[in-house]
Amino acid sequence: MPIEQVVKSVCNFKQSYTQYGGLRPFGVAFLFAGWDQYFGFQLYQSDPAGNYSGWKATVIGQNNQAGKSILKTDFVENNSIENNLKLSIKILLKTLDSSSPTPERIELSVITKDPKTDLIVHRILSDGEVQELLDIVQKELDLEKKKAEASTGDI
């Protein structure tokens, strides 16, 4: 089943509730990620009213504008999965209200197509993998901050 067909079905259901009294009982935005034989890998975003749109990369939730700003400057199409995971962590570190995010509060997953079997594989990263990414990205952000401070003369 094409991914957009699933998205459209869910969004039509969400939108049908807005027809009577402006209800939005779900009150959530969704990100749909998947693969189908027609268009390959796809990412869709829906809002509480049932509107949806396709994206190469996007952010939803609190501070989404800051996240989208980072995507505009740092997202590279056809980048490696590892680099995109690092970018995801960077966005989370810069937009989360928590002073020290932990793997228990962050869940990352990857959808890939196995070249040998042609099967689609959905894998959720372990807490250890998430912590490793958190450490790497935090070091990179600290280094960026030091460079910025050195260039402006602030110490």
C-alpha atoms as one frame of an Amber mdcrd trajectory, in Angstrom:
protein
   0.000   0.000   0.000   1.478   3.401  -0.939   2.495   5.524   2.057   0.514
   8.519   0.856  -2.638   6.384   0.788  -2.159   5.537   4.486  -1.475   9.200
   5.308  -4.522  10.355   3.347  -6.769   7.830   5.090  -5.640   8.880   8.583
  -5.853  12.582   7.707  -9.346  12.202   6.212 -10.428  10.600   9.485  -8.847
  13.438  11.486 -10.355  16.051   9.184 -13.849  14.556   9.373 -14.020  15.559
  13.039 -13.488  19.225  12.111 -16.726  19.214  10.065 -18.940  19.424  13.141
 -18.244  22.199  15.605 -14.556  22.478  14.809 -13.605  19.525  16.976 -10.055
  18.254  16.938 -10.211  15.298  19.316  -6.816  13.944  18.344  -5.032  17.251
  18.891  -1.728  15.961  17.551   0.562  16.298  14.590   2.018  13.113  13.107
   5.144  12.293  11.168   4.723   9.348   8.820   7.870   7.763   7.416   7.936
   4.780   5.125   8.789   3.208   1.828   6.662   2.003  -1.046   7.417   0.551
  -4.445   6.096   3.603  -6.275   8.012   6.493  -4.734  10.642   4.909  -2.459
  11.312   6.504   0.927   8.867   9.222   1.965   8.171  11.512   4.890   4.799
  13.158   5.538   3.641  15.542   8.236   0.032  16.023   9.318  -1.483  18.636
  11.613  -4.377  18.219  14.077  -6.907  19.365  11.476  -5.928  16.616   9.025
  -3.861  18.640   6.558  -0.744  16.849   5.335   2.335  17.531   3.246   5.422
  15.676   2.062   8.953  16.607   3.156  12.563  15.599   2.686  13.131  16.503
   6.355  10.998  18.331   8.903  10.450  19.016  12.589   7.246  19.064  14.645
   6.524  19.953  18.231   7.683  22.612  20.621  10.405  24.898  19.209   9.820
  23.482  15.721  10.732  26.804  14.100  14.230  26.651  15.613  14.548  23.061
  14.397  13.418  23.975  10.884  15.943  26.800  10.847  18.728  24.326  11.641
  17.444  21.982   8.928  17.530  24.813   6.372  21.215  25.415   7.022  22.508
  21.920   7.875  20.365  19.361   6.007  22.081  17.755   3.027  20.013  15.559
   0.742  21.464  12.057   0.219  23.621  12.399   3.342  24.607   9.278   5.286
  22.274   7.856   7.910  24.869   8.547  10.607  25.163  12.214   9.628  21.374
  12.582   9.564  21.144  10.976  13.017  23.757  13.464  14.269  21.719  16.301
  12.762  18.616  14.977  14.542  20.479  14.954  17.857  21.834  18.455  17.187
  18.291  19.734  16.638  17.072  18.014  19.793  19.953  19.415  21.861  19.253
  22.927  20.625  15.464  22.797  20.966  14.705  20.634  24.008  13.970  22.435
  27.241  15.950  19.847  29.200  19.444  20.891  30.266  20.856  17.399  29.765
  18.914  15.103  27.430  19.246  11.397  28.149  18.660   8.307  25.996  15.621
   7.531  28.136  13.946  10.694  26.806  15.009  10.299  23.168  14.012   7.572
  20.745  15.619   7.357  17.326  14.790   4.903  14.586  16.046   4.199  11.094
  14.195   2.809   8.088  16.411   1.165   5.485  16.062  -1.201   2.569  18.229
  -4.311   2.819  20.032  -4.562  -0.560  20.323  -8.363  -0.339  16.701  -9.209
   0.488  14.906  -6.033  -0.690  13.085  -6.023   2.650  12.353  -2.783   4.480
  13.965  -2.782   7.923  12.800  -0.558  10.784  15.340  -0.414  13.605  15.086
   1.485  16.883  18.481   2.572  18.194  19.501   1.261  21.594  20.073   3.569
  24.568  23.820   2.966  24.138  23.745   4.067  20.502  21.717   7.162  21.387
  24.127   8.029  24.217  27.090   7.668  21.852  25.446  10.060  19.386  24.605
  12.487  22.211  28.252  12.498  23.331  29.610  13.018  19.798  27.220  15.841
  18.935  27.677  17.546  22.323  31.456  17.582  21.750  30.935  19.053  18.269
  28.619  21.761  19.667  31.088  22.576  22.449  33.872  22.892  19.857  31.692
  25.175  17.693  30.955  27.327  20.745  34.664  27.620  21.613  35.502  28.594
  18.036  32.750  31.236  18.037  33.954  32.618  21.364  37.558  32.709  20.156
  36.617  34.534  16.959  34.648  37.208  18.855  37.147  37.559  21.643  34.733
  36.339  24.347  36.197  33.865  26.763
